[in-house]
Amino acid sequence: MLQYIESFGDFPSHPKKLSEKPRIHESARIRESYLGSYTDVGPGCSLRECSMDDYSYLASHVGAVWTEIGKFCSIASQTRINPGNHPTWRVTTNHCTYRRRQYNLDEVDDDEFFDWRKSHSCRIGHDVWIGHGVVVTAGCSIGTGACIGAGAVVTKDIPPYAIAVGVPAKVIKFRFEKDVISRLMEAAYWDWDREMIENNFADLRDMDTFLEKHA
């Protein structure tokens, strides 16, 4: 389902104002995708058959295909999510074996291959921070609260609240101790409605207060 897909022109010099209506730069390309409230899509971004939930943003020139992005995610420029696999088991990995019509080699394309691609979708949990220039390969999931360092290439699933860096991306540590992670996951602030967020906004900036009141 496509929600509120329209352009907002060049970004003004004054601070952005987000609302329930997604903010989408005029140069972004969005196809068959869903955007939640208070979302922000920057210049040159491309989404195809994706969903991005409330309060998440794409900085600039982010590309994603067949991807589910949770709430409160921060995705930096030049990130690519699910760039797509090629058929390595065939004689050639070239487009011509599945985009057959494009090369005048058949009357139909290879729908079975495209279905295989779609089955390797990506999932980004809630409150995930993805650094500049990250690549998330097909079929990978990044858990809620995780942070991915700039330039990393994610080839395997990343657990919740992990910090992963490198090529291929490896977990170097976790943001919090296991008990804190468990309590944060149970509290699930990302599921709060707008009124709850507004009434408890200060708690999101102080871990001790948040855990005491909400975990």
N, C-alpha and C positions, 0 to 999 in steps of 0.2 A: 504494500500500500504506500502511495506517495502522498506526503503531507506537506502542504504549503511550499511548493517548489516555485520560487520566483526570485528575481535578482533585486539587490539592494543598492546597486551602483558601487562606485569606488568608496572605500572606507574613509570616513571623515577623520580629521586630525584630532577631534575631541574623543574622549573615551567612548567605547562601544556601549550601547544599551541593548541588552538582550531581553527577550520576553517569551511568552508561550509560543509565539510564532518563530520558527527557526530563522536564523540570519544566514544568508547564503550570498557569497560574493558573485558578481555577475559573470566572472570568468570560470566559475566552477561548473562541472558537468555532472548531473545526477540523473540516474536512470533506474526506474523500478526500485526505489529505495524508500525507507521510512526514517524520518527525523523526529525526535521528541522535542519537548519544550526546552527553551533556554539553550538550544544547541547553536553552534557557530561553525560555519564551513568557510575556510579562507580561500584566497586566490589560487586558481589553478588546480584545485582539488577535483578528484574524479571518484564517484561512487557508482557501482553497478550491482544491483541486487544485494543491497546491504541494508542493515538497520543500525541506527545510532540513537541511543536512548538519552533521556533528559540530562542536561547540564554538561554534556560532552562537547569537545571541540576538536577540529582539525585545523592546524596552523596554516600551512600553504603547501601546495603541490604534493598533497597526500593522495595516494591512489589505493583503492580497496575494491575487491571483487568478492562476492559470496562470503560476506563477513558480518558477524553480529558483534556490535560494540555496545557495552553496557553504559551505565550512568556515571557521570562525574569523571570521565576519561579525558586525559590531556595527551594529545597526539601531535608531536612536533613535525616541522617541515621535512619534506623529502622522504617521508615514511612510505613504504610500500607493503600492503597487506594482501597476501594471496596473489602473487604475480602469475600463478598458473603453471601447471606442469605440462611438459611435452611427452609424446609417446616414445620413451627410450627403448621400448621393446620392439619397435618397428625398424625396418631398414633405414628409414630416414625420420628424423624428428621434425622435419619441416612442416609448415602449415598445410602444404598441398595434400597431405593424406587425410586431413579432416575438414579443412575449408575448401572442399573440392570444387564447389561452384565458382569460387573466386578465381580459380586457375583454369576454368572451363574443362575440367577433367571428369565431371559428373553432373547430373541434374539435381543431386541432393548432397547435403553435407553429412558428416559422420556424427549423428545425434548421440549415438552410444558413447562416443568419446567425450562429448561435452557433458553428458550426464555423469560420467566418471569424474570429470573435473569438478562439477558442482558438489559431488558427494564428499569432496575434500575441502569443506568450508573451514573458515577460521572463526574462533570465538575469543573476544576480548572481554574480560570480566568487568566489574565495576571499579571505579577509582584507580584505573591503571594509568601510569605515566610511561609513555613511549618516547624516547629521545630522538634527536635529529638523525635522519638517514637510516633508520632501522628497517630491516626487511623481515617480515614474518612469512615464512613459507607455507605452502598449502597444507591444510589439515591441522595446523598447530593451534593450541589454546594458551592464552595467558590468563592466569588466575587473578582474581580480585585483589587489588592493593599492590600488585607487582610493579616494579620499576625496571625498565629496559634501557641500558646505557646507549648513548649515541653510537651509531655505526654498527650495532650488533646485528647478527643474522640469526633469527630464531628458527631452529630446525626441530626442536622438541618442545613439548608442553612445559610451561613454566608454572610452578605452584603459587598459590596465593601469598602475597606479601613478600615474595622473593625479590632480590636485586640480582639481575642477570646482565652480564656484559660479554663482549667478545665475539669472535667468529670461529666456530659456531658459539652461540650464546650459552654461557654456563652460569649457574647460580653461585654467587660468591658469598652471599650471606642473606639473612632475612631482616626485614625492617624492625621486627619486634620479637620478643620471646614467644614461645608456642602458646602459653596461656593467654597472652594479650591478643594474639592473632585469633584464637578461638573466641574470645569475648567480643572482638570487633566483628567477626563474621556472624556471631549470634545477634549482636545489636542491629546489624544491617541498616545503618543510617541511610543508605542509598534508597531504601524503600519508603522513607518518610515522605509525606505529602508536603506541599508548599507551606502550609500553616505550621506544621511541625518543624520544618527547617527554619522558618523565620523566628519561631518562639525559642528555639534552642541553638541558634546559629553560633553564639559565642562558645558553646561547648565543643564545637568542631575544631577549635584552635587550642584546646587544652586537653591533653590525653587523660590526665588524672581525673579531671572533672567529668569528662565524657564517660569514662569507665565506671565511675562512681554512680552516675545518674542513669546511664542507659544500658550498660553491659549486664 
